[in-house]
Amino acid sequence: MKRIIHSILTCFISFLYISTRAQLTATCVQPVPANSATGSITVNGLTAGSYTISYKRDGVITNITPAVTIAAAATTYTLTGLTNGVYSDITFRSPVQTFVVPDIDTLSRVAVQSTKFFGAVYQNFTGVPDDDPSNFTQVYAMLSQPLRKIYGINSDAKGSKRFILLRNLFFQLTYGNTDKFKLYSYDTLNTKYVNKLDLLAHAYLNAQMSFNLITFIAPQSTSPANGDLVHLYLNATLGFLSTNVTELLLKDSSVTKTSAEHCITAGADITAKFNDIFNSKFQVQLGVKAFSIYAASSVFDPFMNPQSGTIPYISNAQNTSKTFERPGNPLYYNLDAKVSYNFTKKPGDNSSNLFLHFSSTTDLARASGKNYSNNYFQFQTGIVLDIPKLFGGN
């Protein structure tokens, strides 16, 4: 019985403690000019009492002494004389209760970053010659890991201070229900071929890593003074693909055999990200990427040049006007465009959003050239969620 009573009291005290750690809201005034000590943060939702105050600026804690007294008629307190920085963990403590500001307030800084873990699911409309799959759904998880300049740069930064080397790492793991689709190879001259771009288009597992080489950040020059206008990224990319290839045996079209093909992709991209377009919650991202695909397994010959399975007289394709084989690792070029709408409450926080995404990949083969054209595009609609926030994280 004593244990039961003790457990009930413990739960009650814990609930009382949690309930007394009331959460506040805050509004901030930017310092003008950006490097002056004229900024302020007004905290709302306080009750009367004597409080000790602490906060973190760029991760360094500051304690305000002596304690301040909030009158019975007052519900706000303003921290004044603040310089540019990222302010977090603003806490008011009294002998009977603790108030915490849950938000992070940024004064005259842009491009502030933190570790982010996102999850997304989307419907995918895919365009591949002679193959237009339906009911194709993909899910992915993304991790963005800062390496440098976690607290961003000053909003009035000029010249070389707008460039950041080796800013972050980005990982994306994509899984698709590609088991619904078949990929065919050709048994020509006793060699089984597969097209590299098909291996990308039909990969059931696509793991990509992007290593930022240099970032250029352009703050807004007009109101709001703290606006973050555009980021330009130069990245090196590395990826791993797994694709199930279903071989159609030409002597007996009813017999098939499936095996897994693995590939490595490597390249570079340039991406521009525009924040808060038209002073709204929209974000636009545009990117151009060049990469090669290297086959890591040897079940199929990866040097099949045509992508379409409707090539006339495939058994004699070696003698057509276009080359059936294309040895080496030709460059593929990708154009990527994404428009997202932020549905989080905090301005500038695009961690959870709805998006439209278009991606087109080609080898730029000319109609008059000797190589077959290879093209692949996607049009995606979906939702991105900040996973830690779903479980109560800030």
N, C-alpha and C positions, 0 to 999 in steps of 0.2 A: 504494500500500500504506500509506504514511504517513497519507494522508487517512482510510483505513478505520480504522486503529488509533486515530487522533485522534477519529473519530466515536464509536467504541466506548467510549473512555475518557470522552468528554464525556457520553454517555448514562449510563455507570456512575456518574460523579460526581454527575450530576443526580439519579439514582435514590437514591444514598446520601444526598444533601442532603434530598430530599423525605422519605425514610424517617426521618431524624434529627429532622425537624420533627414529632415525635410529638404527638398530640392528647390533651389531658387531659380529665377530667370535673370538675365542680365542684358543690358544695352550698352553699347560703347560709342565713344566719340573719338575719331581718329586724330592723332597729333598733327598739327599744321604749323610749320613744315614737318615733313615726315620724320626727321631726325631730332625733333624737339621734344621736351617733356611736357607736352600740353594735352596728351590723351587722357581719357577717363573711362571708367567702367562703372555703371550704376547698377547695383544689385537690388532686385525687387523681391518682396515676399517675406521680409523679416518681421519678427515680433519684438516687443519691448524686452530689453535686457542688456547686460554688460557682456561684450564679446571680445575675444582675442581673434585676430584676423591673420590669415596666411594665404599665400598664393604662390604659384610657380610661374616664372618668366623664362621661356626657353629652357624649361626643365630644371631651373635653379630655384629653390624655395626661398621665399622672403616672408618674414614675420613682422607684422606691424605692432609696434609698442608705443605707448601703453594701450591697454584695452579701451575700446570705445563703448559708449553707452547709447543705445537706441531708445528714444523716448516713446511713451505709450502711443502717441498719435502718429509716429513715423513707421513706415514699412520699407523704406529704402535707405541705402548707404552708397556713397560714391567714392570710389578710389580715384584720386586725382594725381596729377604730376607724373603720368605714365609715359614712357618712351615706347618706340616701336618694339614689337616682340609678340610672342605667342603666349597668352596667359591661360592657365589651366588650374584646376584644383583650388578654386577660390572658396575658402572655408571660413565660416563664422562659428566659434565655439563659445558656449557658456556653460556654467555648472550643471544646467538642466537639459540642454539640447545642443545639437549640432546642425548647422545649415551648410549645404554644399551646392555650389553652382555646377550643374552637370556639363554645360557647354564649354567649348574652348573658344576664346575670343582672340582675334588676330588684329593687332594694331599696326598699320602701315607695313605689312609684310604680304608678299604674294608667293605663290607656289609652295605653300606649306605642305608637307607630305608625312605620311605615316604608313606603317605596315597595313595592307588591305588584303582581305580574303573575300572574294566574291564567288557567287554561284549563279548560274544562268541556265535557262531552258528556252529553246526557240524552235519554231517551225521553219523548215528550210525548203525553198523552192530552187531546185538545181537545174542548171542548163549544161548538158553534155550532148554532143552530136549523137543521134539515134538512141538517146537514153534520157528520159525525163521522168525520174522517179517521183512518186507521190507518197504521201504519209511518211515523209522522211523527217524524223525528229532527232535533234541533237541536244546534248547537255554538256556544259563545261564548267570547270572551276578555274579561277584565276587568282594568282598571288602576286602582289606588287610589293617588293621589298626595297625600301630606301637604302642607299649606300652613303650618300653625302647630302649636306644642306637640308636636313630634316625640317628646319625652321624657315626654309625658303630664303628669299632675298628681300631687301628693302624695296618698297614700292617706287622709290625715286632712284633706284640703282641705274647707273649709266655705263656705257661702253662695255669693257671686258667683264664687269661684275654681273652682267646679264647672262654670261656663259657659265655653265656648270659641267665639269668633266665627271664622267662615271657616276651619274646621279642615282640610278636604280637598276634593279633586276626585275624582270617580268616573266612569269610562268603561266602557261595556259594548257590545261589538259582537257581534250574534247573527246567525247564518246558518242557515236552515232549508231542507229539501228540498221546498219548496212547489210545485215544478214538477209534482208528482204530482197537484195539485188544481186544479180550475177554479173560477173566480169569474164569476158571471153578472150581466149588466146587463139592463135592460129598455128596449126601444125603444118608449117611450110618448110620443105627441105629438111624434114626431121628435126626442126627446131621449134620450140614453143616460145612465142613472143608475148610480151605485155607492154602496154604503153605507160610511160612513167606518170603522165598527167592523170591517167585513170587511177593509178595507185594513190594519188593525192585525193582525187575527187571522191573515191569510194572507201577511204581509210575509215575503219571502225574505231581506231585509236590514233589521235593526232596530238602529240606532245610537243609544245613549242616553248623555246626560251629566247627572250630578247634582252640583250645586254646593252644598256645605254652608253654610248661613247661620249656624246656631248649633247647638251640641251641649251637652247637659247630661249630666254623668257622675256616677253615684252609686256610690261604693265600698261594699263590704260593711262592715257595722258589727260583724260577728262573725267568728270564725275561718274562713278564714285572714285575718289582719289586712291582707294585701296583696291581698285579693280584689277583682275588678272585677265588680260586680254587673250594672249596666244602663247603657246609653247611650240617650239620646233625641236624635234628629236632626230638624231642620227643614231641608229641602232645596228648592232650585229646580231644576226639571228641563227639559231640552230634548232633543228627539230627531228623528231622520230615518228615514223608512220608504220602502222600495221594494217594490212589489207588482206581480206580473204579473196583469193582469186579462184573462180570456178572455171575449170578447163573443160571446154566442149570438144570431145574426141570426134574428129571429123568422119572417121570410118563408121561410127555408130552414134548418131546425134542424140540418142537417148541415154548415152553413158556420160556421166560427168565425174569430175574429181576436183576436190577443193583443197587448197593449201594456203598457208599464210605467207605473205611476202612482207619483208621489212625493208624500210628505206631510211636514209638520213637526208635531211635537207639543210642547206647552209646558204646564207646570203646576207643582205643588208637592206635597210629600209630608211626612208625619210618620212616623218609623220608630222603633221601640223594639227594642233588641238586648239579650237577656239572656244573660250568659256563664256557663259552667260550672253549668248548671242541676242542682240536687240534688247539688252537689259532684261532678259527673261530667264527662265530656267532651262533653256535649250543649250545644248553643247553640240558642236560639229567637229568631227575628226576626219581628216583626209590623209591618205598615205600612199606612197609608191614603193614597191619592193622588187628587188631582183634576187633570184635564188636558183640553185641547181638541186637536182634530186639524184642521190646516189643509192643504187640498189645494194642492200647489204646481204641479201640471200640470193641463191642461184637456181631455184627451181625453174624460173623462166628467164629467158633472155630479155633484158630490159630495154633493148635498142629498137623496139618497134616504133616506127615513125608515125604511121597513120593512127588516128584516134578512133575514127568511125569504123563500125563493123559492117558497113554496107559498101565497101570498096569493090568495084567490079572485078571479077576474075581474080579473086584473092590468091589462088594457087599460082598465078603468073605475075603477082604484084612486083616481083623483082625486075620485071621487064617493062613496067609502065613508065610513064614520063616522070613520075615522082618517085623518089627513093623510098623503098620499104623500110630499110634500116637507117638509123642515124646514130652511129657510134659516138661515144664521148658523153659529155654532160652539158647539153645546151642550157642557156639561161632562160628562165621563165620570168615573166614580168607580171606583177599584181597591182591592180588599182583598187583601193579600198576607201569606202566612204561610209560614215556612220553618223546618224543624227539621234541624239538621246534627249529625253525629257526627265529632268530631276523631279522626283516626287517627295524628297525629304524636305523638312521644314527649314533647315539651316541654309542660308544663301551660300552659293559656291560649293556646296557639298553634293557631288554627283555620284555618290557611292551606290545609291539605289535608284534605278531609272528604267524607263521603258525605251526601247530603241528600234530603229530601222537600220538595217545594215546591208550594203551592197558590196560584193567582192567579185572582181573579174581577173582571171589569170590567162595568159596567152604566151606563145613562143614567138609572136610577131612574124610568123612565116607569111611571105607574100603569095598572092594568088598566082603570080608568074614564076615563082621560085621552084626549086627542085624538091623542097620538103613539104610534106603535108602540114596543114594548119592544125594546131592543137589549141583549143579554147575551153574554158570552164568558168561558169559564173554561179554565184549564189545571191539570193535575195532573202534576207532573214528578218523576222519580227520576233521580239522576245522581251523578257524582263530580267534585269540584273538585281540581285539582292546582296547587301552587305551582310555576310553570314554572322560575324561576331555580334552585330547589333540585334539580330534575331534572337540571340540568347542573352540579351541584356548588357552587352558590352557597349562602351562609348565610342 
